[in-house]
Structure formats: C-alpha cells, structure tokens
Amino acid sequence: MAYQTVFALPVGANMAISMKPASGGMSGAAFTMPQEVSAAVFGNPATLTQFSGTQFGLGASILKIELENTQTGAGGTNVSDSIADNYVIPDFGFSNQIGEGWVIGAGVQVGAGLGADFRDDPVRVGALAGTELPFTSELLSFNANLSIAKQITPSTSIGATATVGFGLLQLGTTGESGPDIPTGQFGGTTASVHDTGARFSLGITQQVSETIVLSALYKSKLKYEFEDVTFTTVAPEGFQTLTVEQPAEYVLGAAMHLSPLWLVEIDIQRNLWGDASTYQDIYEDQTIFMLGTQYTLGDWRFRLGYSHQSDQFREEPNNSINSLHGLGSIPLPFVGNDLIKIVQTASAPVVSSDSLSLGIGYNISSSARIDTFAAYSFEESLTRNTPNVDAALGLPASSSYRADVALWAVGVGVSFTF
C-alpha cells in the first residue's frame, strides 16, 4: 500500500509545504504567511499577493527513513529492515505581479510519495522461516501547479490553483515468496506503472488587524488509475488495476506579528483519507496541527517549528485494498482483515505523530536569500495482531507485527526577488 507523505515530519502536514527550505524550518506552518513563493504556489494560492515584483526559488531536501518491522510468533522473533530509506525532493516556484492586485505563480515539486521495500529482508508470517513475503510499495506523485491570486480589497485576497499530477506506483512483492505460504509459493507480483491526474485548490486570506492574518484553503482529490499494477493467480488470474486518490484537504490558519521582527503562525489541516480510494481501506480522517515561528535579526532569519498529527491508521482496516482480489496466490479478503493489518505495518510506515524543526535564512544581497532547515520526527511504533491467520494456520503462538519508524530531513534553497 503506497501513501501520501503525511507523517509528522514532512507534513508537519504535507510534503508540499514541510519539505521546502524556509517552510520546513517552521514545520509546514506556511499556509497563511509563507516565507517563500513555492509555499504559496503549492499551499494557499491567495498568499501569492504577499509577494511583490518577480520572485522565484529553487531548492532540494533529503528525507531519511528508518523503518523496521518486527514479527513475533510461533517462529520466535524476526526483524526486517526496509531498504527504501532515502529520497531527494526537489522544489521550484515562481511568481510575477501583473498589476491591479493580480499575481500569477507556477512551480514543480514532489507532492506525495515514499513507501517500503523488504525485498532483501522479507516479512515472515508468524516469524516462521519459509513464509517470507518480500513486500514492496512505492508511490511518487510529481506535481506541476499554475496559480493565480487577486487582492480584492486592501485586507482580503483570494486565489486558485490548477494541479497536474504525474504518478508512479509499485505495489506487491518483489522476488519469490517463501515455499511454505499456505496458498502456494508465488513470484514477484508488482509492475511499475504511471498515470496522470488533476486537482484544484481554492484559498482566501483576511487581514483582521495590523498584526493578524487569517486563512482558509481547500484542495480537491487527485485521482490516479494505475492499470495492471499487481499480479495475482487468484481467478480471474492476471494483472489488476488500482485507483489511488490523494485525499481532499481543508486548512485553517492564523499568523500574528508579535513584533515587527517576530512572526508566529498556527495552521490546522484536515486530511479526508476516509473518502479517498485505496487509502480509505487502511486509513481514517486525520487532523494535523502545525506551529511555526520566525525571528528576523538583521540579515538573518531564525525559524523553529513543531507539528502533531492524529493517528491516521484504522484500528480495524477493511479486508481488501480497493478492487484487488488477490496478491500472488493469496486471495483477498484472506481470513478477515489480518493480511491488511500486516500491510499496515509493512507497506505504509506512517506512524510518527510529533516532530520538531529548525531553520536559518540569510540575505546574501538585497535580492537573494539562502534558506536551510533540519527536521526530526520522533520514533514511534504501530503494532497489529493477527488472530485469524494464527487460527487458520494452526499456529501454536499468537503473532504480532510491529513497525518502528524514525524520520529526519535536511534541505537548502535559494530565492530571488526582482
């Protein structure tokens, strides 16, 4: 199961914001008064009116993931490590003030993605040798945005964004399963498939006083149809198509200048996983809280951020993944929802709830600035038990699967104003 990057680190809330050179230092709290133009293009488009003249920025971040799956059961204990452990995330944004309160913007970024890869260290059912499942899943969504904003009154701005997405998906297993899989040994099941999709965003900002700005944002779903992405020998045998929808989002925000040099922003985001194809089978709707601050001292900008997200995993997932009816020789559903519980811990490592970030910006000249950030998401665990599988296989001990995940990121970028 692939997923959108909405774990505590790149989201603070969302890879679209939290992995940017300036916004990353504020844990993604950049939906109301962003500090770089790409955060406006990929966040709340109404904030583009805060950028005068012509501006553009270019940056990149490195995301490091440490995912470990521990299986405990009749076979004792087995620990599997995912080799999908690092990603480079580029970022580009541009804006131009075209007069009469109008601003246009554009950009390219990685908006969603990541995954897990246990091909070299497979997960074992009940930790038993011979029951290896070499899970692999990876979703990457590249987004190109075109935005427009209008300052309709001295205190109110509105904006809209059109997004074209290019998605890549792998989902299933790589290499042979263990010979003792009860439904029969099977080989690799995943293909590498791509598709395109589209979404839109609508935003508004309202300055309620000299020091306080409020904001609201809505993003629609982004739908991909990945044809023939995973194979099954379960009748009807063949490749299967999977629909994946990046969820709709709502964001409410507030930013306040405690002094001319000190900015504080709070944003609250709601991700509607429960209404997004494929995700709804293992996730539930989620709320993310983001708090960021920036203090300006001469040519320097010092940033600090914190984010917290509610648990998006369904305690009792559905018994299949969208329209898939099999994985290799294993039918879906398979003894209730136990197989999907294993998938939750092995293919969707999104368990962290709290993260901290810090960042620094420096004005190289009157028209150029460099920004950098570092962020860390505290290690947390997700555990699932599979009593139905244990009973069906006659295992003498109960089985559990625990995912331990820790994440960190660093990024740097430059921005220019003309």
C-alpha positions in Angstrom: 0.0 0.0 0.0 1.5 3.3 -1.0 0.7 6.5 0.7 0.8 10.2 0.7 3.5 11.8 2.8 1.5 12.8 5.7 3.5 11.7 8.6 4.6 14.1 11.2 7.9 15.1 9.6 7.2 16.1 6.0 4.0 17.3 7.0 4.3 18.9 9.7 1.5 18.1 7.5 2.3 17.8 3.9 5.3 17.2 1.7 4.1 20.0 -0.5 4.9 22.5 2.3 7.1 21.0 5.0 10.0 19.9 2.8 10.6 23.4 1.5 13.8 25.3 2.5 12.0 28.0 4.6 8.7 26.4 5.4 10.5 23.3 6.6 12.1 25.3 9.4 8.6 26.1 10.6 7.2 22.5 10.4 5.0 23.4 7.5 3.2 26.3 9.2 3.1 28.3 6.0 -0.5 28.4 4.8 -1.1 32.0 6.0 2.1 33.9 5.7 4.6 31.8 3.7 8.3 32.8 3.6 9.0 31.5 0.1 7.0 31.7 -3.2 6.8 28.0 -3.8 4.9 27.6 -0.4 2.3 29.9 -1.8 2.1 28.1 -5.2 1.7 24.7 -3.5 -0.1 25.8 -0.3 -2.7 28.6 -0.2 -2.7 30.4 -3.5 -4.3 33.5 -2.0 -1.0 34.2 -0.2 0.7 34.9 -3.6 -0.5 38.6 -3.2 2.1 38.8 -0.4 4.9 38.6 -2.9 5.7 41.7 -5.0 7.5 42.0 -8.2 9.0 38.8 -9.7 10.2 36.1 -7.4 11.5 32.6 -7.8 13.1 29.9 -5.7 14.9 26.7 -6.2 15.7 24.1 -3.5 16.1 20.4 -2.6 15.7 18.3 0.5 16.9 14.9 1.6 14.5 12.7 3.6 15.9 9.8 5.5 13.5 7.0 6.7 14.4 4.2 9.2 11.7 1.6 9.0 11.9 -1.7 10.9 9.3 -4.4 11.1 9.4 -6.9 13.9 7.5 -10.1 13.7 6.8 -12.2 16.8 5.0 -15.6 16.9 5.4 -19.3 16.5 8.8 -18.8 14.8 10.2 -16.7 17.6 11.2 -13.2 16.6 12.3 -11.9 13.2 13.3 -8.3 12.4 13.1 -7.0 8.8 14.6 -3.7 7.6 13.2 -1.7 4.7 15.8 -0.5 2.1 13.6 2.3 0.9 15.4 4.6 3.2 16.3 7.9 1.5 14.7 10.3 -1.0 15.7 13.6 -2.7 12.9 16.1 -3.0 13.4 19.0 -5.5 11.4 22.2 -5.3 10.8 25.1 -7.7 8.4 28.1 -7.5 7.9 31.3 -9.5 5.6 34.3 -9.2 5.0 37.6 -11.0 2.9 40.6 -10.1 0.9 41.5 -13.2 -0.8 44.7 -11.9 -4.1 45.7 -10.4 -3.7 43.3 -7.5 -3.2 40.3 -9.7 -0.3 37.8 -9.1 0.4 34.6 -11.1 2.6 31.7 -9.9 3.9 28.3 -11.1 6.0 25.5 -9.8 7.1 21.9 -9.9 7.6 19.6 -6.9 7.2 16.1 -5.5 3.8 16.4 -3.7 3.4 12.8 -2.3 5.2 9.6 -2.2 7.5 7.2 -0.4 7.0 3.6 0.5 8.7 0.5 1.9 10.9 -2.2 0.4 11.5 -5.6 2.1 12.8 -7.5 -0.9 16.2 -8.2 0.8 14.7 -8.8 4.2 11.2 -10.2 3.9 8.5 -10.1 6.5 7.6 -13.6 7.8 4.1 -14.8 8.8 4.3 -15.6 12.5 8.1 -15.1 12.2 8.3 -18.6 10.6 11.0 -19.5 8.2 9.5 -20.4 4.8 6.6 -17.9 5.0 8.5 -14.9 3.6 6.6 -12.1 2.0 9.0 -9.7 0.1 6.6 -6.7 0.2 7.5 -3.6 -1.8 5.4 -0.4 -2.3 6.3 3.0 -3.7 4.2 5.9 -4.8 5.7 9.1 -6.2 3.5 12.0 -7.3 5.1 14.8 -9.2 3.0 18.0 -9.3 3.0 20.9 -11.7 1.0 23.9 -10.4 -0.4 27.0 -12.1 -1.8 29.6 -9.6 -3.5 32.9 -9.7 -4.4 35.3 -6.9 -6.3 38.6 -6.6 -6.2 41.2 -3.8 -9.9 42.1 -3.9 -9.8 44.6 -1.0 -6.9 46.1 1.0 -7.4 43.3 3.5 -8.7 40.3 1.5 -7.1 38.1 -1.1 -8.4 35.1 -3.0 -6.6 32.5 -5.1 -6.9 29.4 -7.1 -4.5 26.7 -8.3 -4.7 24.0 -11.0 -2.5 21.0 -10.5 -1.4 18.3 -13.0 0.0 15.2 -11.3 2.2 12.5 -12.7 2.1 9.4 -10.5 4.3 6.3 -10.4 3.3 3.2 -8.4 4.8 -0.2 -7.5 2.7 -2.4 -5.2 3.0 -6.1 -4.3 6.0 -8.3 -3.9 9.4 -8.5 -5.5 11.0 -11.9 -5.8 9.7 -15.3 -4.7 7.6 -15.7 -1.5 8.5 -18.4 1.0 7.8 -22.0 0.0 5.5 -22.6 2.9 2.9 -19.9 2.1 -0.3 -21.9 2.7 -1.9 -20.8 -0.6 1.2 -21.7 -2.6 4.6 -20.1 -3.4 4.5 -17.3 -5.9 6.9 -15.0 -7.6 7.1 -11.2 -7.9 3.7 -9.5 -8.4 4.4 -5.8 -8.9 4.8 -3.8 -12.1 5.9 -0.2 -12.4 3.0 1.8 -13.6 2.4 5.5 -14.2 -0.7 7.7 -14.7 -1.7 11.4 -14.8 -4.3 13.2 -12.8 -5.6 16.7 -11.9 -6.9 18.6 -8.9 -7.6 22.2 -7.9 -7.2 24.4 -4.8 -9.1 27.5 -3.6 -7.8 29.8 -0.9 -8.5 33.0 0.9 -6.7 35.3 3.3 -8.2 38.0 5.5 -6.1 40.6 7.4 -8.2 41.3 10.5 -5.8 43.8 12.1 -2.4 45.3 11.5 -0.7 42.2 13.1 -3.1 39.3 12.4 -4.0 37.4 9.2 -6.4 34.5 8.9 -6.6 32.0 6.1 -8.6 29.1 4.7 -7.8 26.6 2.0 -9.5 23.7 0.2 -7.7 21.1 -2.0 -9.7 18.6 -4.1 -8.7 15.0 -4.6 -6.0 13.9 -7.0 -7.0 10.7 -8.8 -4.7 8.2 -10.4 -5.7 5.0 -12.3 -2.8 2.6 -12.2 -3.5 -0.1 -14.8 -2.1 -3.6 -14.5 0.0 -2.7 -11.4 -0.1 -6.0 -9.5 -0.5 -9.7 -10.5 -2.5 -12.5 -8.9 -3.0 -16.2 -9.7 -6.4 -16.0 -8.0 -9.2 -16.3 -10.5 -9.6 -14.4 -12.7 -5.8 -14.6 -13.0 -3.9 -11.7 -14.3 -2.8 -8.1 -13.6 -5.1 -5.8 -11.6 -5.8 -2.1 -11.8 -5.8 0.1 -8.7 -7.4 3.5 -8.2 -5.5 5.8 -5.8 -6.8 9.1 -4.7 -4.7 11.7 -2.9 -7.2 13.0 -0.3 -9.1 16.2 -0.2 -7.7 18.7 2.4 -9.0 21.6 4.4 -6.7 24.0 6.2 -7.4 26.9 8.6 -4.6 29.2 9.6 -3.7 32.3 11.6 -0.5 34.3 11.6 0.5 37.1 14.0 3.4 39.5 14.2 4.2 39.7 17.9 6.6 42.5 16.9 7.8 43.8 13.5 10.5 41.2 13.7 8.7 38.2 15.3 6.2 36.1 13.4 4.1 33.2 14.8 1.8 31.0 12.6 -0.6 28.3 13.6 -2.3 26.1 10.9 -4.7 23.2 11.3 -5.1 20.7 8.5 -7.8 18.0 7.9 -7.0 15.2 5.5 -10.0 13.2 4.3 -8.4 9.8 4.0 -11.7 8.1 4.7 -13.1 9.3 1.4 -10.0 8.6 -0.8 -9.9 5.5 -2.9 -7.5 2.8 -1.6 -6.4 4.9 1.4 -9.8 4.5 2.9 -9.2 0.8 3.4 -6.4 1.3 5.9 -6.6 5.0 7.0 -9.2 7.2 8.6 -9.5 11.0 8.5 -6.7 12.9 10.2 -6.0 16.2 11.8 -2.6 17.9 11.8 -1.6 20.8 14.0 1.4 23.0 12.9 3.1 25.7 14.9 6.0 27.8 13.4 7.8 30.9 14.3 10.4 33.2 12.7 12.5 35.9 14.2 14.4 38.4 12.0 17.7 39.8 13.2 19.4 42.0 10.6 20.1 39.9 7.5 19.3 36.7 9.4 16.1 34.8 9.9 15.8 32.2 12.6 12.9 29.6 12.5 11.5 27.0 14.8 8.6 24.6 14.3 6.5 21.9 15.9 3.8 19.6 14.4 1.5 17.0 15.8 -0.8 14.7 13.8 -3.5 12.3 14.9 -3.2 8.6 14.2 -4.5 8.0 10.6 -4.5 4.2 10.8 -7.8 2.4 11.1 -7.8 0.1 14.1 -9.8 -2.4 12.1 -8.9 -1.9 8.4 -11.0 -3.2 5.6 -10.4 -6.8 4.4 -9.1 -5.8 1.0 -7.4 -3.0 -0.8 -9.9 -1.3 -3.1 -10.7 -3.6 -6.0 -7.8 -6.0 -5.7 -8.9 -9.6 -5.3 -5.6 -11.3 -4.8 -1.9 -10.8 -4.1 0.1 -13.6 -5.8 -1.6 -16.8 -4.7 -3.3 -15.2 -1.7 -6.9 -14.3 -2.2 -8.4 -11.0 -0.9 -10.1 -11.0 1.5 -8.0 -13.5 3.4 -9.1 -14.7 6.8 -10.8 -11.5 7.7 -8.7 -8.4 7.6 -5.5 -9.8 9.1 -3.5 -9.6 5.8 -4.3 -5.9 5.6 -3.1 -5.5 9.1 0.2 -6.9 8.1 0.2 -4.5 5.1 -0.4 -1.6 7.6 2.9 -2.4 9.4 5.0 -3.4 6.3 4.0 -1.2 3.4 2.7 2.1 4.9 5.1 3.3 7.5 3.3 6.4 8.7 3.2 6.2 12.5 5.1 9.3 13.8 2.9 11.9 15.5 5.3 14.6 16.7 8.2 16.4 15.0 10.4 19.4 15.6 12.2 21.6 13.1 14.6 24.5 12.9 15.8 26.7 10.1 18.0 29.6 9.2 17.8 32.1 6.4 20.4 34.7 5.3 20.1 37.6 2.9 23.0 37.2 0.6 22.1 40.5 -1.0 19.1 42.8 -1.4 17.6 40.5 -3.9 18.8 37.0 -2.9 18.4 34.8 0.2 19.6 31.3 1.2 17.5 29.2 3.5 18.2 25.8 5.1 16.3 23.6 7.6 16.6 20.4 9.6 13.7 18.4 11.0 13.3 15.2 13.1 10.2 13.1 13.6 10.3 11.1 16.8 10.4 7.4 16.6 7.1 5.6 17.2 5.6 2.2 16.8 2.5 0.6 15.2 1.5 -2.9 16.3 -1.0 -5.3 14.8 -2.1 -8.8 15.9 -3.4 -11.4 13.5 -5.5 -14.0 15.4 -7.5 -15.1 12.3 -4.3 -16.0 10.4 -3.0 -17.8 13.5 -6.2 -19.8 13.8 -6.4 -20.6 10.1 -2.8 -21.8 10.0 -3.0 -23.6 13.4 -0.1 -21.7 14.8 0.7 -22.6 18.4 1.5 -18.9 19.4 -0.2 -15.6 18.7 1.5 -13.4 16.1 2.2 -9.7 16.2 3.8 -7.3 13.7 5.4 -4.0 14.9 6.6 -1.2 12.7 9.2 1.2 14.2 9.8 4.3 12.2 12.0 7.4 12.7 12.5 10.1 10.1 14.7 13.1 9.6 15.2 15.6 6.8 17.5 18.5 5.8 17.1 21.0 3.0 18.5 24.1 1.4 17.4 26.5 -1.2 17.9 30.0 -2.7 15.3 32.6 -3.6 15.5 35.7 -5.7 13.4 38.9 -5.9 13.4 41.3 -8.9 
